[in-house]
């Protein structure tokens, strides 16, 4: 029994480790992963439970016990109700496929399906994850006890082995919780570090590093699929006066509100970033010159009309200047940096011609091919 328990522990560690890698790949966020993640997770934990079923504990000559239900419990608590149902169904189906149809197989399949359905409630209950695991584990053990009772001719024999089964299942549940929480905390720390590396700490927009990656990727996509791509380079007019007159805390408050204003007036698929200081950039995907100019003008007008609230209770008005560049109309098709440079040149044009305006440079004429 000790060797079998050790094998179960190894199987648990392996599957939880694989699950941890998958959560990094799909960027799972608790407590409500996407439907796709729940389906994939449900299938994975269904296989996990089936593997555990093959490493059962012989309690006596006629009775064995395994920890397959813990896979459904884990799916419910860490992925959601749909994952729980799918895991229960997968285990039930594979039980019949592997060992044939029998009354015990049908009963076992019914119990696993019922456990999976109960996971819908436990997944979204407002309890701690440890409480969910313990409670759902006890419910599962109770349902398994009922099936064992219906399939045994001697209650005395059952009561001799059932306490051991309950103990093994309870220990297994606690062990899974410890592993899952360690993986979850490690992933959350990784997500936090990745977010800090790619996000501006003040506005929560993409930072310059992340924006440059997005720009390179979207430029390549535009080349491959012959799509238009527009870039807005934005600068706050006379922002230094805000810091000088009201302090840097007021400047920070303005930057936060301005970032939110850009997000609200850009399209949902567009990429908004803070390039540094009072400079922002917006990458407009699949967007030509006319539409880009219209969006830029809409943003300029929205900022001009907006009253920025300062920490001391005062409100101020600001204006912005915007430079617009469109790929491939304004830039060298073979030089990624030229795209941003053209938007920056258009921004300087807007600043030098009076501020609070939108400017774009003339289209580049294409030289005839010799």
C-alpha positions in Angstrom: 0.0 0.0 0.0 2.9 2.4 0.8 4.3 1.9 -2.7 0.9 2.6 -4.3 0.4 5.7 -2.3 3.8 6.9 -3.3 2.9 6.3 -7.0 -0.3 8.3 -6.5 1.7 11.1 -5.0 4.1 11.1 -8.0 1.2 11.1 -10.4 -0.4 14.1 -8.5 2.9 16.1 -8.6 3.4 15.3 -12.3 -0.1 16.4 -13.4 -0.2 19.5 -11.2 3.2 20.5 -12.6 1.9 20.0 -16.2 -1.2 22.0 -15.2 1.0 24.8 -13.9 2.8 25.0 -17.3 -0.6 25.1 -19.1 -1.8 27.9 -16.8 1.2 30.0 -17.8 0.6 29.3 -21.5 -3.1 30.3 -21.3 -2.6 33.0 -18.7 -5.4 31.7 -16.4 -6.8 34.2 -14.0 -8.7 33.1 -11.0 -11.5 32.8 -10.2 -13.2 32.7 -13.6 -11.1 31.3 -16.4 -12.5 31.5 -20.0 -14.7 28.8 -21.5 -11.9 27.5 -23.6 -9.6 27.1 -20.6 -12.3 25.3 -18.7 -12.9 22.8 -21.6 -9.1 22.1 -22.0 -8.7 21.9 -18.2 -11.7 19.6 -17.9 -10.3 17.2 -20.5 -6.9 17.3 -18.8 -8.2 16.5 -15.3 -10.4 13.8 -16.8 -7.3 12.1 -18.1 -5.6 12.8 -14.7 -8.5 11.0 -12.9 -8.3 8.1 -15.3 -4.6 7.7 -14.6 -5.2 7.8 -10.8 -7.9 5.1 -11.3 -5.2 2.7 -12.6 -3.2 3.1 -9.4 -5.8 1.9 -6.9 -5.4 0.8 -3.3 -6.4 -2.9 -2.6 -8.2 -2.6 0.7 -9.2 -6.3 0.8 -9.6 -9.2 -1.6 -12.7 -7.7 -3.2 -12.5 -4.0 -2.6 -10.2 -1.4 -4.1 -10.2 2.4 -3.7 -8.6 5.1 -5.8 -8.4 8.9 -5.8 -10.0 9.7 -9.2 -12.6 11.9 -7.6 -9.8 14.3 -6.5 -9.3 15.2 -10.1 -12.9 16.4 -10.4 -12.6 18.3 -7.1 -9.4 20.1 -8.3 -11.0 21.0 -11.6 -14.1 22.5 -9.8 -12.1 24.5 -7.3 -9.4 25.9 -9.6 -11.0 26.0 -13.0 -14.8 26.2 -12.7 -18.1 24.3 -13.0 -17.8 23.4 -16.7 -14.3 22.0 -16.1 -15.7 19.9 -13.2 -18.6 18.5 -15.4 -16.2 17.6 -18.3 -13.7 16.0 -16.0 -16.4 13.8 -14.4 -17.8 12.8 -17.8 -14.4 11.9 -19.2 -13.5 9.7 -16.2 -16.9 8.0 -16.4 -16.6 7.3 -20.2 -13.0 6.1 -20.0 -13.9 3.9 -17.1 -16.4 2.0 -19.3 -14.2 2.0 -22.3 -11.2 0.6 -20.4 -13.0 -2.0 -18.2 -16.3 -2.7 -20.1 -19.9 -2.2 -19.2 -21.0 -3.6 -15.9 -23.3 -2.6 -13.0 -20.3 -1.4 -11.0 -19.0 0.6 -13.9 -22.3 2.3 -14.5 -22.6 3.0 -10.8 -19.1 4.5 -10.7 -19.8 6.5 -13.8 -23.0 7.9 -12.3 -21.2 8.9 -9.1 -18.4 10.7 -11.0 -20.9 12.5 -13.1 -22.8 13.5 -10.0 -19.6 14.8 -8.4 -18.8 16.8 -11.5 -22.2 18.4 -11.4 -21.9 19.2 -7.8 -18.7 21.0 -8.7 -20.8 23.8 -10.4 -21.9 24.9 -6.9 -18.6 24.5 -5.2 -16.8 26.3 -8.0 -18.6 29.6 -7.4 -19.3 29.3 -3.7 -17.9 32.2 -1.6 -15.6 30.0 0.4 -11.9 29.6 0.6 -10.4 27.1 -1.7 -9.3 24.9 1.2 -12.9 24.8 2.5 -14.2 24.0 -1.0 -11.7 21.1 -1.4 -12.4 19.6 2.0 -16.2 19.9 1.7 -16.4 18.6 -1.9 -14.0 15.8 -1.0 -16.2 14.7 1.9 -19.3 14.8 -0.3 -17.5 12.7 -2.9 -16.4 10.2 -0.3 -20.0 10.0 1.0 -21.3 9.3 -2.5 -18.7 6.7 -3.1 -19.6 5.1 0.3 -23.3 4.8 -0.9 -22.2 3.0 -4.1 -19.9 0.7 -2.1 -22.8 -0.1 0.2 -25.1 -0.9 -2.7 -22.5 -3.2 -4.2 -21.4 -5.1 -1.1 -23.1 -8.0 0.8 -21.3 -7.4 4.1 -21.6 -4.1 5.9 -19.1 -5.3 8.4 -16.5 -5.7 5.8 -17.2 -2.3 4.3 -17.0 -0.5 7.6 -13.6 -2.1 8.2 -12.2 -0.6 5.0 -14.1 2.6 4.6 -12.4 4.6 7.4 -9.1 3.9 5.7 -10.5 5.0 2.3 -11.7 8.2 3.9 -8.3 8.9 5.5 -6.4 8.3 2.2 -8.8 10.5 0.3 -8.6 13.3 2.9 -4.8 13.2 2.9 -4.7 13.2 -0.9 -7.0 16.2 -1.0 -4.9 18.2 1.4 -1.8 17.3 -0.5 -3.3 18.5 -3.8 -4.3 21.7 -2.2 -0.8 22.4 -1.0 0.7 21.7 -4.5 -2.0 23.7 -6.3 -1.6 26.7 -4.0 2.1 26.7 -4.5 1.8 26.5 -8.3 -1.0 29.2 -8.2 1.1 31.6 -6.1 4.2 31.0 -8.3 2.1 31.8 -11.5 0.5 34.8 -10.0 4.0 36.1 -9.1 5.1 35.5 -12.7 2.0 37.3 -14.1 2.7 40.2 -11.8 6.4 40.4 -12.9 5.4 40.2 -16.5 2.8 42.9 -16.1 5.2 45.2 -14.4 7.7 44.7 -17.1 5.2 45.6 -19.9 3.0 48.1 -18.1 3.4 51.8 -17.2 3.1 51.9 -13.4 1.2 55.2 -13.3 -1.4 54.8 -16.1 -1.6 51.0 -16.4 -1.1 51.4 -20.2 1.5 49.6 -22.2 5.0 51.0 -21.6 7.4 52.0 -24.3 9.1 48.6 -24.3 5.8 46.7 -24.8 4.6 49.2 -27.3 7.8 48.7 -29.4 7.1 45.0 -29.4 3.5 45.5 -30.4 4.5 48.0 -33.1 7.0 45.5 -34.6 4.5 42.7 -34.5 1.6 44.7 -36.1 3.9 46.1 -38.8 4.8 42.6 -39.8 1.1 41.6 -39.8 0.3 44.6 -41.9 3.0 43.7 -44.4 1.9 40.1 -44.6 -1.8 40.8 -45.1 -1.4 44.2 -47.0 -3.3 46.1 -44.3 -3.2 49.7 -43.3 -1.8 50.6 -39.9 -1.9 54.0 -38.3 0.1 55.5 -35.4 -0.8 58.5 -33.3 2.0 60.2 -31.5 0.5 62.4 -28.7 2.1 65.1 -26.5 0.4 67.2 -23.8 0.7 70.9 -24.6 2.6 72.9 -21.9 2.4 70.1 -19.4 5.4 71.5 -17.5 3.2 74.3 -16.3 0.9 71.8 -14.5 3.8 70.4 -12.5 5.2 73.8 -11.8 1.9 75.4 -10.7 0.2 72.5 -8.9 3.0 70.0 -8.1 3.9 66.6 -9.5 1.0 64.8 -7.7 -1.3 67.0 -9.9 0.7 66.0 -13.0 0.4 62.3 -12.1 -3.4 62.7 -11.6 -3.6 64.3 -15.1 -1.6 61.6 -16.7 -3.8 58.9 -15.2 -7.0 60.6 -16.3 -5.6 61.2 -19.8 -4.6 57.6 -20.2 -8.2 56.5 -19.3 -9.6 59.1 -21.7 -7.4 57.7 -24.6 -8.6 54.2 -23.8 -12.2 55.3 -23.9 -12.0 57.1 -27.2 -9.8 54.5 -29.0 -11.3 51.4 -30.4 -11.2 48.2 -28.3 -8.6 46.5 -30.5 -6.3 49.5 -30.6 -3.1 49.6 -28.5 -2.7 52.6 -26.2 0.7 53.3 -24.5 2.6 55.9 -22.5 5.8 56.5 -24.3 7.4 58.4 -21.5 6.8 61.7 -19.6 3.8 63.4 -21.1 4.1 61.5 -24.4 1.6 58.8 -25.4 1.1 56.7 -28.5 -1.9 54.9 -30.0 -1.6 52.2 -32.6 -4.7 52.0 -34.7 -5.0 48.5 -36.3 -6.4 48.0 -39.8 -6.9 51.8 -40.0 -6.3 54.0 -43.0 -5.4 57.8 -43.2 -9.0 59.2 -43.3 -10.2 57.1 -40.4 -7.0 57.7 -38.4 -7.4 61.5 -38.8 -11.0 61.3 -37.7 -10.1 59.3 -34.5 -7.2 61.6 -33.7 -9.5 64.7 -34.0 -12.1 63.0 -31.9 -9.5 62.4 -29.2 -8.2 65.9 -29.4 -11.7 67.4 -29.0 -12.5 65.1 -26.1 -9.3 66.2 -24.2 -10.0 69.9 -25.0 -13.5 69.6 -23.4 -12.4 67.5 -20.4 -12.0 69.0 -16.9 -9.1 67.3 -15.2 -9.6 66.9 -11.4 -6.6 67.6 -9.3 -5.9 66.2 -5.8 -6.5 69.6 -4.2 -10.0 69.8 -5.6 -9.3 72.2 -8.5 -10.0 71.4 -12.1 -8.0 72.4 -15.1 -8.3 72.1 -18.9 -5.5 70.9 -21.2 -4.9 70.4 -24.9 -2.9 67.9 -26.8 -1.0 67.8 -30.1 -1.2 64.7 -32.3 1.0 63.5 -35.1 -0.4 60.9 -37.5 1.5 58.4 -39.6 0.0 55.7 -41.8 1.7 52.5 -43.0 2.7 52.2 -45.8 1.7 55.7 -47.0 4.1 57.7 -44.8 7.1 55.4 -44.2 9.8 53.2 -45.6 8.4 49.7 -45.9 11.7 48.2 -45.0 12.5 50.3 -41.9 10.3 49.7 -38.8 11.8 52.7 -37.0 10.8 55.1 -39.8 7.1 54.6 -39.0 7.5 56.0 -35.5 9.8 58.7 -36.8 7.2 59.9 -39.3 4.5 60.1 -36.6 7.0 62.0 -34.4 7.8 64.5 -37.2 4.1 65.1 -37.7 3.7 65.7 -33.9 6.5 68.3 -34.1 4.7 69.9 -37.0 1.5 70.1 -34.8 3.5 71.7 -31.9 5.3 74.2 -34.2 2.2 75.4 -35.9 0.2 76.4 -32.8 -0.5 73.2 -30.8 -3.9 71.7 -30.0 -4.1 70.2 -33.5 -3.8 67.1 -35.5 -1.1 66.9 -38.3 0.0 64.4 -40.8 2.9 64.6 -43.3 2.3 64.4 -47.0 2.2 60.9 -48.5 5.5 59.6 -49.8 5.5 59.2 -53.6 6.6 55.8 -54.8 9.6 55.8 -57.1 9.1 53.8 -60.3 10.8 50.5 -60.4 13.8 50.7 -62.8 
